Amino acid sequence: MTMTKPLSRSAVRIYGALLALGDGSADVLTRLLPFFEPILREGRGQIFDPEEFAADVRTSYKWNFNVDIVEVFVPRLEEVGWLTPMDLENSTQTFMISIPEEIPETENEKNASEELRDIAYRFQKFARDLSPLTSIPREVEEYEDMLIEWLIFIEAFSEDSIEFTTTVQEDASGTMRQIVGIPNTTTLQDEQKFLCARFVQHELQQDGTSAETLVRIASIGLLTEVVQDFVRPADAVHTTDLVVYLDAPIALELLGVSGRAARANTVPVVEELQRIGAKTRIFSQSLEEMKLALKAVLENPRPTGPTAQALARRDVLREFVSQVSLDPTPFLEKQGISVAHRKIEQTPSEHKYFTAEQRQEIFAVQTFQRNIRARDHDADITTFTMRQRRGKFNRDIFESNYLVVTRNGLLAQVVRKACIEMDLLSKTEIPPVVHRRVLAAAMWLRTGLGSNKLEVPKRILLANCEQVLAVRKGVVEAVKNLTDSLEDEEKVRQLDLLITQDRSTQMLMDKTLGATSVITEENLSFLFSEMLHPYLEEEREKGKAEIREEKKRGTEREKRLKDELNAVKEEIRDASKQLQADMVSDREAVAALCKDVAQRLASVRVRRKWFAGALAGLSCLPLFLDTSMFSIGLAAGIAGILAYLTITNSSLIGIVTLEDNALAALRTEAKRRMLEAKLDKFSVRWEGQSFKIQSTNFLLDSDLLTPLKDNREIGA
């Protein structure tokens, strides 16, 4: 059997969609069979050659597929009738490829094809609306194939794809340097990957009808992890004594400084590991790498990468990033991550399991890594892990005792390849460093992390979109260099400002699709204009939001003041009611006082009348007893005195009570009874025979208090 051409993307579309949408099979390996149908069809009617089949699978999917893995799938291929044994009596079984010429299209396949084509049309429209400077596909079929390839092979790395290319290029200072070309795991260019990630992120954020389909297609990549590198166990795992060390980028994601989606992808995996008994740790060397990475972002006026984007999106506060950069330990400990302090020189008894020479080999194979400090770090954590394993390896990831989980797929692959070449482990055994995709796949399928749901692949997909779409250093530097060449300080200042704005940097990446080669002097003004537009729009939105917020605060203040005013009015009403009640009581007390004083004054007037009558009788008595002139003169004198006293209304014999005297008597009696304060509240007038309370001595709000209108006379 010979493949005449690479597997067409249309075949991946049909059968990948069938697999992703589910065929009811609980066997993970059986669910992968549709991937082999196009390959087997090429050799229909021929003798099945396991080595050739394995080579075709490697070519088509870039899986590390070998004859041992083929043997695992042969019984399943025979069961579905795609392979037929030729000689049942021969101990060395030979098979004929008997796959049917045509496999009827199922309803699921038909629906999947229609749905994918609809998504492809939306993808095409999205790309055109984005209007990038780079060239984009023209036909909808190209969009469909491109999207499916990216979804299936995202983050995938295989042994066949790590043959690095080496070139010599001139750097910015004019020095000729050796540049290692990082292999591509797919046929897609970087710009196409960016475009796919941008569209997928948009669809997932919209959470429309296509979101679940996209996640299902992406889940194919996790399912294929059971054949990527080795066939892994599929039994459920309920407990493990595994010790998992987090690489620095994974730890940064866990703490949330690399973005919201990255944290949402990492936290559930770590928590599930801890739930099933795994110990989660980090090497102290990784702590130092975390500090350096964060300090570089904080000190760079034009930072790039996940943390810079998280700061621009306000996913994380700059103050928190600064605190983590000083010491990540307490923040990691809160997440259940303990720190392991190890040095290369310590524990000599373990050195035989991974020697200094073998460590140097790990350092050397990292040709893709230009940072020497990073090479040392990765060589160290690999050495620590291998030494702790003490020569014990397992094909089950949960029985591997110690491992490092990393976000760097190239590191995981070169370490695995180097360990195999040094005869330290076989191709089916778990290497010391594994990609987080491998661990996530194993946990998704075996620990109950949600294999019956799509949350795990969805989180992985979102995190990868966020990572692919992060502002790239080369793009920023290309814009900066052109801006500096204009010698326009205002433009430079604008660039520094715009780079810190998420929507502006996203616009820059959208227009360039992350490609530095498209940035020229001719389109620099266009890029600045496009970057400035979302910034101004954001500022306008901020202004509108502030106005809305101020109106809201004004409305709240108005309501609060109204409530306070109503409360004050209610207090006044209550106080007025109490005052009115007090006034009624005080009036009654003053009325009683007036009545008593008036009665007493009336008694005084009666006594005076009797006294005046007695004096009049006495003055006349001499006339009856003696008619002499003396008696007459005496009587006349007494009569004159009495007449004078009567005319002058003398208090001695006066029978009329003057107002001043009456009020003085009222005040004296009030003082004796301690009723002066109550008496002062009213205006009292003496009307000869009685007192009259005319009104109060202060005004009351007519809306709040009913006036006292009782003006009756109070007397004897």
C-alpha positions in Angstrom: 0.0 0.0 0.0 1.4 3.4 -1.0 -0.1 6.7 -0.4 -0.2 8.7 -3.6 -0.7 11.9 -1.8 -1.0 13.3 1.7 -4.3 12.8 3.4 -6.7 15.4 2.0 -8.2 17.9 4.4 -11.7 16.9 3.2 -11.2 13.4 4.6 -10.2 14.9 7.9 -13.2 17.1 7.8 -15.7 14.3 7.2 -14.3 11.7 9.5 -12.9 14.1 12.1 -16.4 15.6 12.3 -17.9 12.2 12.7 -15.5 11.3 15.5 -15.9 14.7 17.2 -19.7 14.6 17.2 -19.6 11.1 18.7 -20.6 7.6 17.5 -21.7 6.2 20.8 -18.4 4.2 21.3 -17.0 4.1 24.8 -13.6 2.8 23.5 -11.3 5.7 22.8 -9.2 3.7 20.3 -12.3 2.6 18.4 -13.4 6.2 18.1 -10.1 6.9 16.3 -10.7 4.5 13.5 -12.3 7.0 11.1 -8.8 8.6 10.8 -7.5 5.5 9.1 -10.3 5.1 6.5 -8.7 7.4 3.9 -5.3 5.7 4.3 -6.7 2.1 4.0 -8.9 3.1 1.0 -5.7 3.8 -0.9 -4.7 0.2 -0.6 -8.0 -1.5 -0.9 -7.6 -5.1 -2.1 -3.9 -5.2 -1.2 -2.1 -7.0 1.6 -2.0 -5.0 4.7 1.6 -3.9 5.5 1.9 -2.7 9.2 5.1 -0.8 8.6 3.8 1.0 5.5 0.5 1.8 7.3 2.4 3.2 10.2 4.5 5.4 7.9 1.4 6.7 6.1 -0.2 7.6 9.4 3.0 9.4 10.5 3.0 11.3 7.2 -0.6 12.2 7.3 -1.1 13.1 10.9 2.5 13.6 12.3 1.7 11.1 15.0 4.6 9.0 16.4 2.9 5.9 15.0 4.9 2.7 14.9 4.3 -1.0 14.2 3.6 -1.8 17.9 0.8 0.8 17.9 -0.6 -0.7 14.7 -0.9 -4.1 16.4 -3.1 -2.5 19.0 -5.5 -1.3 16.3 -5.5 -4.4 14.1 -8.2 -6.3 16.1 -10.5 -3.2 16.0 -9.9 -2.8 12.2 -10.8 -6.5 11.8 -13.9 -6.1 13.9 -15.3 -3.4 11.7 -14.5 -5.4 8.6 -11.7 -3.1 7.2 -9.1 -5.9 7.5 -9.8 -9.6 6.7 -7.4 -12.4 7.8 -6.0 -14.3 4.8 -4.8 -17.5 6.5 -6.5 -18.5 9.7 -4.1 -21.5 10.3 -0.9 -19.4 10.0 0.5 -18.3 13.3 1.9 -15.2 11.6 -1.4 -13.5 10.6 -1.6 -11.8 7.3 -4.5 -9.4 6.5 -6.1 -8.2 3.3 -7.4 -4.6 3.2 -11.1 -5.1 2.8 -12.6 -1.7 3.5 -15.8 -1.2 1.4 -15.5 0.8 -1.8 -18.1 3.2 -0.5 -19.1 3.7 3.1 -22.6 5.2 3.1 -22.7 8.7 4.6 -24.5 8.7 7.9 -26.9 11.3 9.0 -24.3 12.5 11.5 -21.7 12.9 8.7 -24.1 14.8 6.5 -25.2 17.1 9.3 -21.6 17.6 10.3 -20.5 18.5 6.8 -23.3 21.1 6.5 -22.5 22.6 9.8 -18.8 22.8 9.1 -19.5 24.4 5.7 -21.7 27.0 7.5 -18.9 27.7 10.0 -16.4 28.0 7.1 -18.6 30.7 5.5 -18.7 32.6 8.7 -14.9 32.3 9.0 -14.5 33.6 5.5 -16.7 36.7 6.2 -14.9 37.2 9.6 -11.5 37.3 7.8 -12.7 39.7 5.2 -14.2 42.0 7.8 -11.0 41.9 9.7 -9.2 43.2 6.6 -5.6 42.2 7.4 -2.7 43.4 5.5 -1.5 39.9 4.7 -3.1 37.8 2.0 -5.9 35.5 3.0 -7.5 32.5 1.3 -10.2 33.1 -1.3 -12.2 29.9 -1.4 -14.5 28.8 1.4 -13.0 25.2 1.2 -9.6 26.7 2.1 -11.1 28.3 5.2 -12.7 25.0 6.2 -9.5 22.9 5.8 -7.4 25.5 7.5 -9.7 25.8 10.5 -10.0 22.0 11.0 -6.2 21.5 10.7 -5.6 24.2 13.3 -8.2 22.8 15.7 -6.9 19.2 15.5 -3.2 19.9 15.6 -3.1 22.9 18.0 -0.2 22.5 20.4 0.7 19.1 18.9 4.4 18.2 18.6 5.8 14.9 17.3 9.2 13.3 17.1 9.1 13.6 13.3 8.7 17.4 13.5 11.7 18.2 15.7 14.4 18.1 13.0 15.5 21.7 13.4 16.8 23.8 10.5 19.8 26.1 11.0 20.5 29.3 9.2 22.8 32.3 9.7 21.2 35.7 9.9 22.3 39.2 10.7 20.8 40.6 14.0 19.9 44.2 14.8 23.5 45.1 15.7 24.9 43.7 12.4 26.4 40.6 14.0 25.9 37.3 12.1 24.3 34.8 14.3 23.1 31.2 14.0 19.3 31.0 13.9 17.5 27.7 14.6 14.3 27.2 12.7 11.6 25.8 14.9 9.7 23.0 13.1 6.1 23.5 12.1 3.7 20.8 13.3 1.1 21.6 10.6 1.1 22.9 7.0 -0.3 26.2 8.3 1.7 29.4 8.3 1.8 31.6 11.4 -0.6 34.1 9.9 -3.1 31.4 9.2 -2.8 30.1 12.8 -3.4 33.6 14.1 -6.4 34.0 11.9 -7.9 30.7 13.1 -7.3 31.5 16.7 -8.9 35.0 16.2 -12.0 33.5 14.7 -12.3 30.7 17.2 -11.9 33.1 20.1 -14.6 35.3 18.6 -17.0 32.4 18.2 -16.4 31.0 21.7 -16.9 34.5 23.2 -20.2 34.9 21.2 -21.1 31.4 22.4 -23.2 30.8 19.3 -24.3 27.6 17.6 -20.8 26.9 16.2 -19.0 27.1 19.6 -19.8 23.5 20.6 -18.9 22.2 17.1 -15.5 23.9 17.2 -14.8 22.5 20.7 -15.8 19.0 19.6 -13.4 19.2 16.7 -10.6 20.4 19.0 -11.4 17.5 21.3 -10.2 15.2 18.6 -6.7 16.4 19.3 -7.1 15.3 22.9 -8.4 11.9 21.9 -5.4 11.4 19.6 -3.1 11.8 22.5 -3.7 8.1 23.3 -1.7 7.3 20.1 0.6 10.4 20.1 4.0 9.0 21.1 2.7 5.8 22.6 -0.5 3.9 23.3 -1.6 4.8 26.8 -3.7 2.9 29.3 -7.4 3.8 29.3 -8.4 2.5 32.7 -10.1 4.9 35.1 -7.9 6.5 37.8 -9.2 7.2 41.3 -6.0 7.7 43.2 -2.3 8.2 42.5 1.0 8.9 44.3 2.3 10.9 41.4 4.5 14.0 42.1 4.0 16.7 39.5 6.4 19.6 39.1 5.0 22.7 37.4 7.2 24.5 34.9 7.5 28.3 35.4 5.0 29.2 32.6 2.4 26.8 34.0 2.8 28.2 37.5 2.4 31.7 36.1 -0.9 30.6 34.4 -2.0 29.1 37.7 -1.5 32.4 39.6 -3.5 34.3 36.9 -0.7 36.6 35.7 -0.8 35.1 32.2 -4.5 35.8 31.6 -7.9 34.8 32.6 -8.3 32.0 30.1 -4.9 30.5 30.9 -5.8 30.4 34.6 -9.2 28.8 33.9 -7.4 26.1 31.8 -4.8 25.4 34.5 -6.6 25.6 37.8 -9.0 22.6 37.2 -6.1 20.3 36.2 -4.1 21.2 39.3 -7.1 20.8 41.6 -8.0 17.5 40.0 -4.4 16.2 40.5 -4.6 17.2 44.1 -8.0 15.6 44.5 -6.8 12.2 43.4 -3.8 12.4 45.7 -1.0 13.7 43.5 1.5 16.1 45.1 2.0 19.4 43.2 5.3 21.1 43.5 7.7 23.5 41.8 11.5 23.6 41.7 13.1 26.6 43.2 14.9 27.2 39.9 11.5 27.7 38.3 10.7 30.3 40.9 13.7 32.3 39.8 12.6 32.0 36.2 9.1 33.3 37.2 10.6 36.3 38.9 12.8 37.2 35.9 10.0 36.8 33.5 7.7 39.1 35.5 10.3 41.7 36.2 11.1 41.9 32.5 7.5 42.7 31.7 7.2 45.3 34.5 10.5 47.1 33.5 9.8 47.0 29.7 8.1 50.2 28.4 6.7 48.1 25.5 6.2 44.7 27.0 4.8 41.7 25.0 3.6 38.2 25.8 0.8 36.7 28.0 1.4 38.8 31.1 1.6 42.1 29.2 -1.6 41.2 27.5 -3.3 40.3 30.8 -2.2 43.7 32.2 -3.6 45.5 29.1 -6.9 43.6 29.3 -7.0 44.3 33.1 -7.2 40.6 33.8 -4.7 41.2 36.5 -3.5 44.2 38.5 0.0 45.5 38.1 0.4 45.6 41.8 -0.3 41.9 42.1 2.2 41.1 39.3 4.7 43.2 41.2 4.1 41.3 44.4 4.5 37.9 42.6 7.7 39.0 40.9 9.2 39.6 44.4 8.3 36.2 45.8 5.8 33.8 44.2 6.1 31.3 47.0 3.2 32.4 49.3 0.9 32.8 46.3 1.8 29.3 45.1 1.4 27.8 48.6 -2.1 29.1 48.7 -2.8 27.0 45.6 -1.3 23.9 47.3 2.0 24.1 45.4 5.1 23.5 47.6 8.6 24.5 46.7 11.3 21.8 46.2 14.9 23.0 46.8 17.4 20.8 45.0 20.9 21.3 43.5 22.7 19.4 40.9 25.5 18.5 43.3 23.3 17.0 46.0 22.3 13.4 46.6 25.3 11.7 44.9 23.6 8.3 45.2 21.1 9.4 42.6 23.7 10.6 40.1 24.0 7.2 38.5 20.4 7.4 37.3 21.1 10.6 35.4 24.8 11.6 35.1 26.3 15.0 34.5 27.1 14.0 31.0 23.4 13.1 30.4 22.4 16.5 31.8 24.8 18.1 29.4 23.1 16.2 26.5 19.7 17.6 27.5 21.3 21.1 27.5 22.8 20.5 24.1 19.6 19.2 22.3 17.8 22.5 23.1 19.0 24.1 20.0 15.7 25.9 19.6 16.3 27.8 22.9 18.6 30.8 22.5 18.5 31.8 26.2 21.3 30.0 28.0 19.7 30.6 31.4 16.6 28.9 30.1 18.6 25.9 28.8 20.2 25.5 32.2 16.9 25.6 33.9 15.3 23.0 31.6 18.3 20.7 31.9 18.3 21.0 35.7 14.6 20.2 36.2 14.9 17.2 33.8 17.9 15.9 35.8 16.1 16.3 39.1 13.1 14.4 37.8 15.1 11.5 36.3 17.2 11.1 39.4 14.1 11.0 41.7 12.7 8.2 39.4 15.8 6.1 40.2 15.6 4.2 36.9 11.9 3.3 37.3 9.6 4.1 34.3 6.1 3.2 33.4 3.8 3.6 30.3 1.0 4.9 32.6 1.4 8.6 33.3 -0.3 8.1 36.8 2.3 5.4 37.7 5.3 7.4 36.7 6.2 8.7 40.2 7.7 12.0 39.1 7.3 14.2 36.1 7.4 17.9 35.0 4.5 19.4 33.2 5.4 22.1 30.7 3.8 24.4 28.2 6.8 24.0 25.9 5.9 21.2 23.5 9.4 21.3 21.9 11.1 20.8 25.2 8.9 17.8 26.0 9.7 16.2 22.6 13.5 16.8 22.6 13.8 15.5 26.2 11.8 12.4 25.3 13.8 11.8 22.1 17.2 12.4 23.9 16.2 10.0 26.8 15.2 7.3 24.2 18.5 7.7 22.3 20.4 7.5 25.6 18.6 4.2 26.3 17.1 5.6 29.5 13.5 4.7 28.6 11.5 3.0 25.8 9.2 4.7 23.3 6.2 3.5 25.2 7.3 4.9 28.6 6.4 8.3 30.0 9.3 10.8 29.7 10.4 13.0 32.6 8.9 16.1 30.9 5.4 16.0 29.4 3.4 18.6 27.6 0.4 19.9 29.5 -1.8 18.7 26.6 -0.7 15.1 27.3 -1.6 15.4 31.0 -4.9 17.1 30.3 -5.8 14.4 27.8 -5.1 11.7 30.4 -7.0 13.4 33.1 -9.9 14.2 30.8 -10.3 10.6 29.7 -9.4 8.8 32.9 -10.0 10.8 36.2 -13.6 12.0 35.8 -12.5 15.5 35.0 -15.3 15.6 32.5 -14.8 13.2 29.7 -18.5 13.2 29.1 -18.5 17.0 28.7 -16.5 19.4 26.6 -15.2 21.8 29.3 -11.6 20.5 29.2 -11.1 20.9 25.5 -13.0 24.2 25.6 -10.6 25.6 28.3 -7.6 24.3 26.4 -8.9 25.9 23.2 -9.5 29.3 24.8 -6.1 29.3 26.5 -4.4 28.5 23.2 -6.3 31.2 21.4 -5.2 33.6 24.1 -1.6 32.5 23.7 -1.6 32.6 19.9 -3.1 36.1 19.9 -0.7 37.6 22.4 1.2 40.6 21.1 4.4 39.5 19.5 7.7 41.1 20.3 8.7 41.2 16.6 5.6 43.1 15.6 6.0 45.7 18.2 9.7 46.1 17.4 9.0 46.5 13.7 6.5 49.3 14.4 8.9 50.8 16.9 11.8 50.8 14.5 9.8 52.5 11.7 8.4 55.0 14.2 11.9 55.8 15.6 13.1 56.4 12.0 10.6 59.2 11.6 12.2 61.1 14.5 8.7 62.1 15.6 8.7 62.2 19.4 4.9 62.5 19.4 4.5 59.4 17.4 6.9 57.5 19.7 4.9 58.7 22.7 1.6 57.6 21.0 3.1 54.2 20.3 4.1 53.7 23.9 0.6 54.6 25.0 -1.2 52.5 22.4 0.9 49.4 23.2 -0.5 49.4 26.7 -4.1 49.4 25.5 -5.5 45.9 24.8 -7.9 46.9 22.0 -5.2 48.9 20.2 -2.6 46.1 20.4 -5.3 43.6 19.3 -6.0 45.8 16.3 -2.3 45.9 15.4 -2.2 42.1 15.6 -5.4 41.8 13.6 -4.2 43.9 10.8 -0.8 42.2 10.6 -1.9 38.7 11.7 1.2 38.7 13.8 3.5 39.0 10.8 6.4 41.5 11.0 7.1 41.3 7.2 3.9 43.2 6.3 4.8 46.4 8.3 6.2 49.0 6.0 6.6 52.8 5.9 3.7 52.9 3.5 1.2 51.3 5.9 2.6 52.6 9.1 0.2 55.6 9.2 -2.6 53.2 8.4 -1.6 51.0 11.4 -1.4 54.0 13.7 -4.8 55.2 12.6 -6.3 51.7 13.1 -4.6 51.4 16.6 -5.8 54.9 17.6 -9.4 54.3 16.6 -10.2 51.7 19.3 -8.3 53.7 21.8 -10.3 56.8 21.1 -13.5 54.7 21.0 -12.5 53.2 24.4 -11.9 56.7 25.8 -15.3 57.8 24.5 -16.9 54.7 26.1 -15.1 55.6 29.3 -16.4 59.1 29.1 -19.9 57.9 28.4 -19.5 55.4 31.2 -18.4 58.1 33.6 -21.3 60.3 32.6 -23.7 57.4 33.1 -22.0 56.7 36.4 -22.2 60.4 37.5 -25.9 60.4 36.5 -26.4 57.3 38.5 -24.6 58.8 41.5 -26.7 62.0 41.0 -29.9 60.0 41.0 -28.8 58.1 44.0 -27.8 61.4 45.8 -31.2 62.9 44.9 -33.0 59.8 46.2 -30.9 59.8 49.3 -31.6 63.5 49.9 -35.3 63.0 49.3 -35.3 60.1 51.8 -33.4 62.3 54.3 -35.9 65.1 53.8 -38.8 62.8 54.2 -37.2 61.4 57.3 -36.7 65.0 58.7 -40.3 65.9 57.8 -41.5 62.7 59.5 -39.4 63.7 62.6 -40.9 67.2 62.5 -44.4 65.7 62.2 -43.7 63.5 65.2 -42.2 66.3 67.1 -45.1 68.6 66.2 -47.6 66.1 67.3 -45.8 65.7 70.6 -45.5 69.5 70.8 -49.2 69.9 70.2 -50.0 67.3 72.8 -47.6 69.1 75.2 -49.3 72.5 74.3 -52.7 71.1 75.0 -51.5 69.8 78.4 -49.7 73.0 79.1 -52.7 75.1 78.1 -54.9 73.0 80.5 -52.4 73.6 83.3 -52.2 77.4 82.6 -56.0 77.5 82.3 -56.3 75.9 85.7 -53.8 78.4 87.1 -55.7 81.3 85.6 -58.9 80.0 87.0 -57.5 79.6 90.5 -56.0 83.1 90.4 -59.1 84.6 89.0 -61.2 83.0 91.8 -58.8 84.2 94.4 -59.0 87.8 93.0 -62.8 87.5 92.9 -62.7 86.6 96.6 -60.5 89.6 97.3 -63.0 91.9 95.5 -65.9 90.5 97.6 -64.0 91.0 100.8 -63.3 94.6 99.8 -66.9 95.2 99.1 -67.8 94.1 102.5 -65.1 96.2 104.0 -66.2 99.3 102.0 -69.8 98.8 103.3 -68.6 98.5 106.9 -66.6 101.7 106.5 -69.6 103.5 105.0 -71.8 102.4 108.0 -69.2 103.5 110.5 -68.9 106.9 108.8 -72.6 107.5 109.2 -72.9 106.2 112.7 -71.8 109.6 114.4 -74.7 111.3 112.7 -77.1 109.0 114.5 -75.4 109.2 117.9 -74.5 112.9 118.0 -75.7 115.7 115.8 -73.0 118.2 116.9 -71.0 119.9 114.3 -68.0 117.8 115.4 -69.8 114.6 114.6 -71.0 116.0 111.3 -67.5 117.1 110.4 -66.0 113.8 111.4 -68.6 111.9 109.2 -68.0 114.3 106.3 -64.2 113.8 106.6 -64.6 110.0 106.6 -66.9 110.2 103.7 -64.5 112.5 101.8 -61.6 110.1 102.4 -63.7 107.2 101.3 -64.9 109.1 98.2 -61.3 109.9 97.3 -60.2 106.2 97.8 -63.1 105.1 95.7 -62.4 107.6 92.9 -58.7 106.7 92.8 -59.6 103.0 92.9 -57.3 102.5 95.9 -56.3 98.9 96.5 -57.3 99.4 100.0 -61.0 99.5 99.3 -61.0 99.2 95.5 -63.4 96.6 94.1 -61.9 96.5 90.6 -58.8 94.3 89.9 -56.4 96.1 87.7 -54.7 94.1 84.8 -51.2 94.7 86.1 -52.2 93.5 89.5 -54.0 90.5 88.1 -51.1 89.5 85.9 -48.7 90.1 88.8 -50.8 87.8 91.0 -50.9 85.2 88.1 -47.1 85.3 87.8 -46.6 85.0 91.5 -48.9 82.0 91.7 -47.2 80.4 88.7 -43.8 80.9 90.3 -45.1 79.3 93.5 -46.4 76.3 91.5 -43.3 76.2 89.2 -45.5 76.8 86.1 -43.6 79.9 84.8 -42.2 78.0 81.8 -45.6 76.9 80.8 -47.2 80.3 81.4 -44.5 81.9 79.1 -45.7 79.8 76.2 -49.0 81.7 76.1 -50.2 85.3 75.8 -52.7 85.9 78.7 -54.9 89.0 79.0 -56.9 90.1 82.1 -60.4 91.3 81.2 -61.6 92.6 84.6 -63.3 89.5 85.9 -61.2 86.7 84.2 -58.1 85.8 82.3 -58.2 85.1 78.6 -55.5 82.9 76.9 -55.3 84.5 73.5 -52.5 82.6 71.7 -49.1 80.9 71.9 -45.9 82.9 72.1 -44.4 81.1 69.0 -45.5 80.1 65.6 -46.2 76.5 64.4 -46.0 75.2 60.9 -49.6 75.2 59.8 -48.9 72.1 57.6 -47.5 70.2 60.5 -49.4 71.4 63.5 -53.1 72.3 63.9 -53.3 75.7 65.6 -54.8 76.0 69.0 -57.9 78.1 68.5 -59.4 78.0 72.0 -59.6 81.7 73.0 -62.2 81.2 75.8 -62.1 83.3 79.0 -60.8 81.6 82.1 -62.0 83.2 85.3 -64.0 82.7 88.4 
